[in-house]
Amino acid sequence: LQGPYVYALYAAYGFSKTQIALLFITGFGASGILGIFAGQAADKYGRCRLCCVYCVTYIVSCLTKHSANFYMLLFGRLTGGVATSILFSAFESWLVAAHDKRSFPRDLLSQTLSLATLLNSSAALAAAWLGALVRTSFDSLVAPFDLAIVFLTLALAGMVTMWPENKGEQAAAGVGEGSSGAGGLLSEALSVLKRDQKIVLLGLTQSCFEAAMYIFVFMWTPKLEALFDDLPHGQVFGCFMACCMIGSSSVHHLIKLTGSPVSYLGELYMIAALALTMPAVVTSSGLLTMVCFCVFEVAVGIYWPSIGIIKSQFVPEHVRATVYNLFRVPLNLIVVIALANLGVLSDDAVLFICGLLLAAAALFHKLFKTAIACSASTVSTPAPAHPHGEEEGRAEDEEVDMQEKGDAFKSPGSQFREVDGLRQSASVCPARLDEHGLESGWGAHTSLEARRREMHS
């Protein structure tokens, strides 16, 4: 409802592009800094409660739009930034926990996330039309924000009456009460990131993609206004949401085709990078720019449910909302740095930077896939050769049951593992040394074959 009119409203109040950028920076900065505490509060006090707080804080943000005072609008961006952090962490955390508590099949979660993105895009299409209607009917750029308050109030009433509460409860036992405090949750979330490189890479991937997306939210209006006279903001936004809906509706088919979102997201990031780089290179074509922006929105529609599926698999339940908001710290930092330099950089240069961020997302995703492969190989590492020498080992091996010998070493086919629908060869991971200084893992397949032949003899 209000998304297409934020920039236009600030401009109508007479603020310069630099001042508008400062307002946006405040929102992203608040989201990055205060969002960490919002995630901890969601895991400790309840995800549903924080979702209700989202409605209240965003209502306050919408009310501030009636004022042309810069500092009042700054306060509105502050509350809006906090609300945004809750929106992209507490809601999804509540959904995953509610899904698991009911013991629903895990594959249904991907369908739920895809359906949520599809319905979100459909609702945004209707909202774009409705926002344009009230904006024209009341001849006011503030009218869509007032209508948003109505829907936020309805959402608040629905959550209070229908949503059961859930908190940061780990699916498996093992987290004591000592870690349930706010500081304990943050330290536990940081420990999770230190222990698992895959989660760190996943967070970096998300940060790069969503940073480019949020910068695009700021940049599409001035870019298209320079290419089209009397730009219909609501209709353009509706076009973007239709493309997003097309993307989200294709996720189910992509998963059936490839087996996992991990398999196709790398290519998606590169397509998105090209879509935002082209308008920065070919600067005078309005049609090409609009087409590229629509392609990027299709990529966004595919991205949301896909990244949600991956995060639900890798991020621990008991610190889910906290980790999700930690992901948003580098995201908001990137956006703040980019918007702070708008006075120095041209619109095309900023779009080109968005393309570079999306290319970086593709790189981090490739490292993420490699980390998954390495993790799988660690689980399937074969037993090492006998540490006390070849002859003694042979003597002891004669006393071992043949079935145990067969279990000690995997078949030659186990040098390959199916990881996220991709056949990974033994060369994916480097050889590692076990406690006896012997090479193990997929990188040690040559010595493994030698030991297997020795066992046969």
C-alpha positions as CSV (number, residue, x, y, z in Angstrom):
1,L,0.0,0.0,0.0
2,Q,2.6,2.5,1.1
3,G,5.8,1.2,-0.6
4,P,5.4,3.1,-3.9
5,Y,4.7,6.4,-2.2
6,V,7.5,6.7,0.5
7,Y,10.0,8.4,-1.8
8,A,7.4,10.5,-3.5
9,L,6.0,11.7,-0.2
10,Y,9.4,12.8,1.1
11,A,10.0,14.6,-2.2
12,A,6.6,16.3,-2.0
13,Y,7.5,17.6,1.4
14,G,10.5,19.4,-0.3
15,F,13.3,17.2,1.0
16,S,16.4,16.8,-1.1
17,K,17.7,13.5,-2.4
18,T,20.4,13.6,0.3
19,Q,17.9,14.2,3.0
20,I,15.7,11.4,1.7
21,A,18.7,9.1,1.7
22,L,19.3,10.0,5.3
23,L,15.8,9.0,6.2
24,F,16.2,5.7,4.5
25,I,19.6,5.2,6.2
26,T,18.0,5.8,9.6
27,G,15.5,3.0,8.9
28,F,18.1,0.5,7.8
29,G,20.5,1.5,10.6
30,A,17.7,0.9,13.2
31,S,16.9,-2.4,11.6
32,G,20.5,-3.5,11.8
33,I,21.3,-2.4,15.3
34,L,18.0,-2.8,17.2
35,G,17.0,-5.8,15.1
36,I,19.5,-8.0,17.0
37,F,17.6,-7.3,20.3
38,A,14.3,-7.8,18.5
39,G,15.4,-11.3,17.5
40,Q,16.5,-12.2,21.0
41,A,13.2,-10.9,22.4
42,A,11.3,-13.0,19.9
43,D,13.2,-16.2,20.9
44,K,12.9,-15.4,24.6
45,Y,9.4,-13.8,25.1
46,G,7.6,-15.3,22.1
47,R,7.4,-14.9,18.3
48,C,3.7,-14.1,18.3
49,R,4.2,-11.2,20.8
50,L,6.9,-9.7,18.6
51,C,4.7,-10.0,15.5
52,C,2.1,-8.0,17.4
53,V,4.8,-5.4,18.3
54,Y,5.5,-5.2,14.6
55,C,2.0,-4.1,13.9
56,V,2.1,-1.5,16.6
57,T,5.5,0.0,15.6
58,Y,4.5,0.1,12.0
59,I,1.2,1.9,12.8
60,V,3.3,4.5,14.6
61,S,5.6,4.8,11.6
62,C,2.6,5.4,9.3
63,L,1.1,8.0,11.6
64,T,4.3,10.0,11.4
65,K,3.9,10.5,7.7
66,H,1.2,13.1,8.4
67,S,4.0,15.4,9.6
68,A,6.4,17.3,7.3
69,N,8.8,17.7,10.2
70,F,12.1,16.1,9.3
71,Y,12.7,14.8,12.8
72,M,9.2,13.4,13.1
73,L,9.8,11.5,9.9
74,L,13.1,10.4,11.2
75,F,11.4,8.9,14.2
76,G,9.0,7.2,11.9
77,R,11.9,5.6,10.0
78,L,13.3,4.5,13.3
79,T,10.2,2.6,14.3
80,G,9.7,1.3,10.7
81,G,13.3,-0.1,10.8
82,V,12.6,-2.0,14.0
83,A,9.3,-3.3,12.5
84,T,11.1,-4.4,9.4
85,S,13.6,-6.5,11.5
86,I,10.6,-8.2,13.2
87,L,8.9,-8.8,9.9
88,F,11.8,-10.7,8.3
89,S,12.6,-12.8,11.4
90,A,9.8,-13.4,13.9
91,F,7.1,-14.3,11.4
92,E,9.1,-17.0,9.6
93,S,10.4,-18.2,13.0
94,W,6.9,-18.6,14.3
95,L,5.8,-20.4,11.1
96,V,8.7,-23.0,11.2
97,A,8.2,-23.7,14.9
98,A,4.4,-24.0,14.5
99,H,4.9,-26.3,11.6
100,D,7.3,-28.6,13.5
101,K,5.2,-28.6,16.7
102,R,2.3,-30.1,14.7
103,S,4.6,-32.8,13.2
104,F,3.7,-31.9,9.7
105,P,5.9,-33.4,7.0
106,R,8.9,-31.3,6.4
107,D,8.4,-31.0,2.6
108,L,5.1,-29.2,3.2
109,L,7.0,-26.3,4.6
110,S,8.4,-25.5,1.2
111,Q,4.9,-25.4,-0.2
112,T,3.7,-23.2,2.6
113,L,6.6,-20.7,2.1
114,S,6.0,-20.7,-1.7
115,L,2.3,-20.1,-1.2
116,A,3.0,-17.3,1.3
117,T,5.2,-15.5,-1.2
118,L,2.6,-16.1,-3.9
119,L,-0.2,-14.7,-1.8
120,N,2.0,-11.9,-0.6
121,S,2.6,-10.8,-4.2
122,S,-1.1,-11.2,-5.1
123,A,-2.1,-9.1,-2.1
124,A,0.6,-6.5,-3.1
125,L,-1.0,-6.4,-6.6
126,A,-4.4,-5.6,-5.1
127,A,-2.8,-3.2,-2.6
128,A,-1.0,-1.3,-5.5
129,W,-4.4,-0.8,-7.2
130,L,-6.1,0.1,-3.9
131,G,-3.3,2.5,-2.9
132,A,-3.5,4.3,-6.3
133,L,-7.3,4.5,-5.8
134,V,-7.2,6.1,-2.4
135,R,-4.3,8.3,-3.4
136,T,-6.3,9.7,-6.4
137,S,-9.7,9.8,-4.5
138,F,-8.3,11.8,-1.6
139,D,-5.6,13.6,-3.6
140,S,-3.1,12.8,-0.9
141,L,0.1,10.9,-0.8
142,V,-0.6,10.2,2.9
143,A,-3.9,8.3,2.2
144,P,-2.2,4.9,1.4
145,F,-0.4,5.1,4.8
146,D,-3.7,5.6,6.6
147,L,-5.2,2.7,4.8
148,A,-2.2,0.6,5.8
149,I,-3.0,1.3,9.4
150,V,-6.4,-0.3,8.9
151,F,-4.9,-3.5,7.6
152,L,-2.2,-3.6,10.3
153,T,-5.0,-3.3,13.0
154,L,-6.8,-6.2,11.4
155,A,-3.6,-8.3,11.3
156,L,-3.0,-7.5,15.0
157,A,-6.5,-8.6,15.9
158,G,-6.1,-11.9,13.9
159,M,-2.7,-12.7,15.6
160,V,-4.0,-12.0,19.1
161,T,-7.0,-14.2,18.7
162,M,-5.8,-17.1,16.5
163,W,-2.0,-17.6,16.8
164,P,-0.7,-19.8,19.6
165,E,2.6,-18.6,21.1
166,N,5.9,-20.3,20.5
167,K,9.4,-19.4,21.7
168,G,12.9,-20.4,20.9
169,E,12.6,-24.1,21.9
170,Q,15.3,-26.3,20.4
171,A,13.9,-29.4,18.7
172,A,16.5,-31.6,20.3
173,A,17.2,-31.5,24.0
174,G,20.4,-30.0,25.3
175,V,19.9,-26.3,25.8
176,G,19.7,-25.4,29.5
177,E,17.9,-22.6,31.2
178,G,21.2,-20.7,31.6
179,S,21.2,-19.8,27.9
180,S,17.7,-18.6,27.8
181,G,18.4,-15.0,28.8
182,A,18.8,-12.2,26.3
183,G,22.6,-12.1,26.6
184,G,22.7,-15.9,26.6
185,L,20.7,-16.2,23.4
186,L,23.0,-13.8,21.6
187,S,26.1,-15.6,22.8
188,E,24.5,-18.9,21.9
189,A,23.7,-17.6,18.4
190,L,27.2,-16.4,18.0
191,S,28.5,-19.8,19.1
192,V,26.3,-21.4,16.4
193,L,27.9,-19.2,13.8
194,K,31.4,-20.0,15.0
195,R,30.7,-23.7,15.0
196,D,29.1,-23.9,11.6
197,Q,30.7,-22.3,8.6
198,K,27.7,-23.2,6.4
199,I,25.4,-20.8,8.4
200,V,27.9,-18.0,8.1
201,L,28.1,-18.4,4.3
202,L,24.3,-18.6,4.2
203,G,24.1,-15.4,6.1
204,L,26.6,-13.6,3.8
205,T,24.6,-14.8,0.7
206,Q,21.4,-13.5,2.2
207,S,23.1,-10.2,3.1
208,C,24.4,-9.6,-0.4
209,F,21.2,-10.4,-2.2
210,E,18.9,-8.5,0.1
211,A,21.2,-5.5,0.3
212,A,21.0,-5.2,-3.5
213,M,17.2,-5.7,-3.2
214,Y,16.8,-2.9,-0.6
215,I,19.0,-0.5,-2.6
216,F,16.9,-1.3,-5.6
217,V,13.8,-0.4,-3.6
218,F,15.3,3.1,-3.2
219,M,16.7,3.4,-6.7
220,W,13.9,2.3,-9.1
221,T,11.8,5.4,-8.6
222,P,14.5,8.0,-9.6
223,K,15.8,5.8,-12.3
224,L,12.4,5.3,-14.0
225,E,11.3,8.9,-13.4
226,A,14.3,10.0,-15.5
227,L,13.2,7.8,-18.3
228,F,9.4,8.2,-18.3
229,D,7.3,11.3,-18.0
230,D,4.6,11.2,-15.3
231,L,5.5,7.8,-14.0
232,P,2.5,5.8,-12.6
233,H,4.2,4.6,-9.4
234,G,1.3,2.4,-8.3
235,Q,1.0,0.6,-11.6
236,V,4.8,0.1,-11.9
237,F,4.9,-1.4,-8.4
238,G,2.0,-3.6,-9.3
239,C,3.9,-4.8,-12.3
240,F,6.9,-5.7,-10.1
241,M,4.6,-7.6,-7.7
242,A,3.1,-9.6,-10.6
243,C,6.6,-10.6,-11.7
244,C,7.4,-11.5,-8.1
245,M,4.3,-13.7,-8.1
246,I,5.4,-15.5,-11.2
247,G,8.7,-16.2,-9.6
248,S,7.2,-17.6,-6.3
249,S,4.7,-19.8,-8.2
250,S,7.6,-21.4,-10.1
251,V,9.5,-22.5,-6.9
252,H,7.6,-25.8,-6.5
253,H,8.4,-26.8,-10.1
254,L,12.1,-25.8,-9.7
255,I,12.4,-28.0,-6.6
256,K,10.8,-30.9,-8.4
257,L,13.2,-30.4,-11.3
258,T,16.5,-29.9,-9.3
259,G,15.8,-31.5,-5.9
260,S,16.7,-28.6,-3.7
261,P,16.9,-24.8,-3.8
262,V,20.6,-25.0,-3.2
263,S,20.9,-26.5,-6.7
264,Y,19.5,-23.5,-8.6
265,L,20.0,-20.4,-6.4
266,G,23.6,-19.8,-7.7
267,E,22.4,-19.4,-11.3
268,L,19.5,-17.3,-10.1
269,Y,21.9,-14.8,-8.4
270,M,23.9,-14.4,-11.6
271,I,20.7,-13.7,-13.6
272,A,19.7,-11.1,-11.0
273,A,23.1,-9.6,-11.2
274,L,22.9,-9.3,-15.0
275,A,19.3,-7.8,-14.7
276,L,20.6,-4.9,-12.5
277,T,23.9,-4.4,-14.4
278,M,22.3,-4.0,-17.8
279,P,20.4,-0.7,-17.0
280,A,23.6,0.7,-15.5
281,V,25.5,0.1,-18.8
282,V,22.7,0.9,-21.3
283,T,21.5,4.0,-19.6
284,S,19.1,5.6,-22.1
285,S,16.6,2.8,-22.9
286,G,13.4,3.0,-20.7
287,L,12.0,-0.3,-22.2
288,L,15.2,-2.3,-21.5
289,T,15.4,-0.8,-18.0
290,M,11.8,-1.8,-17.2
291,V,12.3,-5.3,-18.6
292,C,15.4,-5.8,-16.6
293,F,13.7,-4.6,-13.4
294,C,10.9,-7.0,-14.0
295,V,13.4,-9.9,-14.5
296,F,15.0,-8.9,-11.2
297,E,11.5,-9.0,-9.5
298,V,11.0,-12.6,-10.8
299,A,14.3,-13.5,-9.2
300,V,13.1,-11.9,-5.9
301,G,9.9,-14.0,-6.1
302,I,12.0,-17.2,-6.5
303,Y,14.4,-16.1,-3.8
304,W,12.1,-15.6,-0.8
305,P,10.6,-19.1,-0.4
306,S,13.9,-20.8,-1.6
307,I,16.1,-19.0,1.0
308,G,13.4,-19.7,3.7
309,I,13.5,-23.4,3.0
310,I,17.3,-23.5,3.3
311,K,17.3,-21.4,6.5
312,S,14.7,-23.7,8.1
313,Q,17.1,-26.6,7.5
314,F,20.3,-25.2,8.7
315,V,19.5,-22.6,11.4
316,P,18.8,-24.1,14.9
317,E,15.3,-23.6,16.2
318,H,16.2,-22.3,19.7
319,V,18.0,-19.2,18.3
320,R,16.3,-19.0,14.9
321,A,15.0,-15.4,15.2
322,T,18.3,-14.2,16.8
323,V,20.4,-15.7,14.0
324,Y,18.0,-14.3,11.3
325,N,18.5,-10.8,12.7
326,L,22.3,-11.3,12.9
327,F,22.1,-12.0,9.2
328,R,20.6,-8.6,8.8
329,V,23.5,-6.7,10.4
330,P,25.9,-6.8,7.4
331,L,22.9,-6.4,5.1
332,N,21.9,-3.1,6.7
333,L,25.5,-2.0,6.9
334,I,25.9,-2.4,3.2
335,V,22.7,-0.5,2.5
336,V,23.6,2.3,4.8
337,I,27.1,2.7,3.2
338,A,25.5,2.7,-0.3
339,L,22.8,5.2,0.5
340,A,25.2,7.5,2.4
341,N,27.2,7.9,-0.9
342,L,24.3,8.7,-3.1
343,G,25.5,12.3,-3.4
344,V,28.8,11.0,-4.8
345,L,27.6,8.1,-6.9
346,S,25.3,8.3,-9.9
347,D,22.1,6.2,-10.1
348,D,23.7,4.0,-12.7
349,A,26.8,3.5,-10.5
350,V,24.6,2.4,-7.6
351,L,22.8,-0.1,-9.8
352,F,26.1,-1.4,-11.0
353,I,27.1,-1.9,-7.3
354,C,23.9,-3.8,-6.8
355,G,25.0,-6.1,-9.7
356,L,28.3,-6.7,-8.0
357,L,26.6,-7.5,-4.7
358,L,24.4,-10.1,-6.5
359,A,27.6,-11.6,-8.1
360,A,29.1,-11.8,-4.6
361,A,25.9,-13.6,-3.4
362,A,26.5,-16.2,-6.2
363,L,30.1,-16.7,-5.0
364,F,29.1,-17.1,-1.4
365,H,26.5,-19.6,-2.5
366,K,29.1,-21.6,-4.3
367,L,31.2,-21.7,-1.2
368,F,28.1,-22.7,0.8
369,K,27.5,-25.7,-1.5
370,T,31.1,-26.7,-1.2
371,A,30.8,-26.5,2.6
372,I,27.8,-28.8,2.5
373,A,29.8,-31.3,0.4
374,C,32.7,-31.2,2.8
375,S,30.3,-31.7,5.8
376,A,28.8,-34.7,4.1
377,S,32.2,-36.2,3.4
378,T,33.2,-35.8,7.1
379,V,30.2,-37.9,8.1
380,S,31.2,-40.6,5.6
381,T,35.0,-40.6,6.3
382,P,36.3,-44.2,6.2
383,A,38.1,-45.8,9.1
384,P,41.9,-45.2,9.1
385,A,44.5,-47.9,8.6
386,H,45.9,-49.7,11.7
387,P,48.2,-47.3,13.6
388,H,50.7,-49.9,14.8
389,G,52.1,-50.9,11.5
390,E,51.2,-53.0,8.4
391,E,52.2,-56.5,9.6
392,E,50.6,-56.1,13.1
393,G,47.5,-54.7,11.5
394,R,47.2,-57.7,9.2
395,A,47.6,-60.1,12.0
396,E,44.8,-58.5,14.0
397,D,42.6,-58.1,10.9
398,E,42.5,-61.9,10.5
399,E,40.7,-62.1,13.8
400,V,38.0,-59.6,12.8
401,D,34.7,-60.8,11.4
402,M,34.4,-60.4,7.6
403,Q,31.2,-58.5,8.0
404,E,33.0,-55.9,10.2
405,K,35.7,-55.6,7.5
406,G,33.0,-54.9,4.9
407,D,31.5,-52.2,7.2
408,A,34.9,-50.6,7.9
409,F,35.4,-49.5,4.3
410,K,32.8,-48.1,1.9
411,S,32.3,-49.4,-1.6
412,P,34.0,-47.6,-4.5
413,G,30.7,-46.0,-5.3
414,S,30.8,-44.1,-1.9
415,Q,33.5,-41.9,-3.3
416,F,30.6,-40.0,-4.8
417,R,27.8,-38.4,-2.8
418,E,24.5,-36.9,-3.8
419,V,24.5,-33.4,-2.3
420,D,21.5,-31.3,-3.0
421,G,20.8,-33.0,-6.3
422,L,24.4,-32.6,-7.5
423,R,26.8,-35.5,-8.0
424,Q,29.9,-34.5,-6.2
425,S,33.2,-36.2,-7.0
426,A,36.0,-37.1,-4.6
427,S,38.0,-34.1,-5.6
428,V,35.4,-31.6,-4.1
429,C,37.1,-31.7,-0.7
430,P,40.8,-31.7,0.1
431,A,42.3,-34.6,2.0
432,R,42.3,-34.3,5.8
433,L,44.5,-35.9,8.4
434,D,43.0,-38.1,11.1
435,E,44.5,-38.4,14.6
436,H,47.2,-40.8,13.4
437,G,48.3,-38.4,10.7
438,L,46.7,-40.5,7.9
439,E,44.8,-38.9,5.0
440,S,41.1,-39.4,5.2
441,G,38.0,-38.1,3.3
442,W,37.2,-37.9,-0.4
443,G,40.6,-36.3,-1.2
444,A,42.3,-39.5,0.0
445,H,40.5,-41.9,-2.4
446,T,43.9,-43.1,-3.9
447,S,45.2,-44.4,-0.5
448,L,41.8,-45.7,0.3
449,E,41.9,-47.9,-2.8
450,A,45.3,-49.2,-1.8
451,R,44.0,-50.1,1.7
452,R,41.0,-51.8,0.2
453,R,43.1,-54.0,-2.1
454,E,45.2,-54.8,1.0
455,M,42.1,-55.9,2.9
456,H,41.0,-58.2,0.0
457,S,44.4,-59.9,0.1
